Amino acid sequence: MSASRYFDQLAITLSAVCIVHCLGVPLLVAFLPLAAAAFGGDGHFHELMLWLVLPTSVLGFGFGYRIHRRIGIVVLGAVGVSVIAVAALWGHAAWATPIETLVSVLGSFALALAHWWNFRDVRRLHRHAQTD
């Protein structure tokens, strides 16, 4: 498996985990107030995810770009990472929970979509190279 494909799959998984977290934790916290205290608060999760998302995205898009040369995919990925970073580092303390959740989900969706396009284009070009 190519390095780009591995990092794209990992990044898509991390984006899905982030979406599930952003939609599920507010419900969990509403019903189980002790959950937030037990896990160190919601902000820690976002910071942890950012530390995982950033390097996997940079590597995935970097390796993918070397193959498909589509800057739009990289730009969409950068926008997604930036939106997630703003929500994780600033939005958690500054915005109401529904706003932070919406921004985080939109950023994660944009990032997952960019990784999917990256993955698809790398795979498409590898198939064409193998059949030529």
C-alpha positions in Angstrom: 0.0 0.0 0.0 1.4 3.4 -0.9 2.2 5.9 1.9 -0.4 8.3 0.6 -3.1 5.7 0.7 -2.2 4.7 4.3 -2.3 8.3 5.6 -5.5 9.1 3.7 -7.2 6.1 5.3 -5.9 7.0 8.7 -7.0 10.6 8.3 -10.5 9.6 7.1 -10.8 7.4 10.2 -9.7 10.2 12.5 -12.1 12.6 10.8 -15.0 10.1 11.4 -13.9 9.7 15.1 -14.0 13.5 15.4 -17.5 13.8 13.9 -18.8 11.0 16.2 -17.1 12.7 19.1 -18.5 16.2 18.2 -22.0 14.9 17.9 -21.9 12.3 20.7 -20.1 14.1 23.5 -22.7 16.9 24.0 -25.4 14.2 24.4 -23.2 12.2 26.7 -22.4 15.2 28.8 -26.0 16.2 29.0 -26.9 12.8 30.4 -23.7 12.1 32.3 -22.2 15.2 33.8 -19.4 13.3 35.4 -18.1 12.1 32.0 -16.5 15.4 31.1 -14.7 15.5 34.4 -13.6 11.9 34.1 -12.0 12.4 30.7 -10.4 15.8 31.5 -12.9 17.9 29.6 -13.9 18.2 26.0 -11.1 20.6 25.1 -8.4 18.0 25.7 -10.0 15.6 23.2 -9.9 18.4 20.5 -6.3 19.2 21.2 -5.4 15.5 21.0 -7.2 15.1 17.8 -5.5 18.1 16.3 -2.1 16.6 17.2 -3.1 13.4 15.3 -4.9 15.1 12.4 -2.3 17.6 11.5 0.7 15.3 10.8 -1.4 12.6 9.1 -3.1 15.2 6.9 0.2 16.8 5.9 1.8 13.5 5.1 -1.3 12.1 3.3 -1.8 15.2 1.1 1.9 15.6 0.5 2.4 12.1 -0.8 -0.9 12.3 -2.7 0.0 15.6 -4.3 3.2 14.1 -5.6 1.1 11.7 -7.6 -2.1 13.5 -8.7 -0.8 17.2 -8.7 -4.3 18.6 -7.8 -3.8 21.6 -5.6 -7.6 21.9 -5.0 -7.5 18.8 -2.9 -4.7 20.1 -0.8 -6.4 23.5 -0.4 -9.6 21.9 0.7 -7.6 19.7 3.2 -5.8 22.8 4.5 -9.2 24.6 5.0 -10.6 21.6 6.9 -7.5 21.4 9.2 -7.6 25.2 9.7 -11.3 25.1 10.7 -10.7 22.2 13.0 -7.7 24.0 14.6 -9.7 27.2 15.2 -12.5 25.2 16.8 -10.1 23.1 18.9 -7.8 26.0 20.1 -10.1 28.9 20.3 -13.8 27.9 19.7 -14.0 25.6 22.7 -13.6 28.6 25.1 -15.2 31.3 23.0 -18.3 29.7 21.4 -21.5 28.1 22.7 -21.3 24.3 22.4 -23.7 24.0 19.4 -21.6 26.5 17.4 -18.4 24.8 18.3 -19.9 21.4 17.4 -21.1 22.7 14.0 -17.8 24.3 13.1 -15.9 21.2 14.2 -18.2 18.9 12.1 -17.9 21.2 9.1 -14.1 21.2 9.3 -14.0 17.4 9.8 -16.3 16.9 6.9 -14.2 19.1 4.6 -11.1 17.3 5.7 -12.6 13.9 5.2 -13.9 14.9 1.8 -10.4 16.1 0.8 -8.8 12.9 2.0 -11.4 10.9 0.1 -10.6 12.8 -3.1 -6.9 12.4 -2.4 -7.3 8.7 -1.9 -9.5 8.2 -5.0 -7.2 10.2 -7.3 -4.0 8.4 -6.1 -5.7 5.0 -6.5 -7.1 6.0 -10.0 -3.6 7.1 -11.2 -1.9 4.0 -9.7 -4.4 1.8 -11.6 -3.8 3.6 -14.9 0.0 3.4 -14.4 -0.3 -0.4 -13.8 -2.4 -1.0 -16.9 -0.2 1.1 -19.3 
